Amino acid sequence: FFFQAEDGIRDFCLSRGLGDVYKRQVYDGTVQQTIISRERVEEIQVEANQKVEEAQNQLKQSLLDKDQKNKEISKLQSYIKEMESIREANKQKIASLNTKIEELVMKDKQEQQTQMSQFQEKIHALQTEKQKEITDLKQQIQQSVSY
């Protein structure tokens, strides 16, 4: 016998009840929804793939940037080490120059003292000589006055 459901769809079946009709209606809707859903899933997959690709590109760029920064940091560290070694070498040169300057100053002081001593000796000799001349002149004057 035929059974007529509420929506007017007739099925030949033995008393299976209204559930079959409703199941088929839901199934028909699900098929349409599934087709739509598949298209949406494909769109979502394309969007997801694009986002994944963008993220990968950003990650690659980030890694490149990080690598570039690491190279720059390495260069700067090398430069700092070089500057520190130059600074240390300059410290040693300055210390050496200071030692030489001190030696030269001491030598100059000794030479000045030697020259001063020599000048004082010459002055003393001249004073003694002049004193003797004065004494001789005084004697001559006294002798000439006494005559």
Stockholm file with secondary structure:
# STOCKHOLM 1.0

chainA/1-147         FFFQAEDGIRDFCLSRGLGDVYKRQVYDGTVQQTIISRERVEEIQVEANQKVEEAQNQLKQSLLDKDQKNKEISKLQSYIKEMESIREANKQKIASLNTKIEELVMKDKQEQQTQMSQFQEKIHALQTEKQKEITDLKQQIQQSVSY
#=GR chainA/1-147 SS CEEECTTSCEEECSSCCTHHHHHHHHHHHHHHHHHHHHHHHHHHHHHHHHHHHHHHHHHHHHHHHHHHHHHHHHHHHHHHHHHHHHHHHHHHHHHHHHHHHHHHHHHHHHHHHHHHHHHHHHHHHHHHHHHHHHHHHHHHHHHHHHC
#=GC SS_cons         CEEECTTSCEEECSSCCTHHHHHHHHHHHHHHHHHHHHHHHHHHHHHHHHHHHHHHHHHHHHHHHHHHHHHHHHHHHHHHHHHHHHHHHHHHHHHHHHHHHHHHHHHHHHHHHHHHHHHHHHHHHHHHHHHHHHHHHHHHHHHHHHC
//
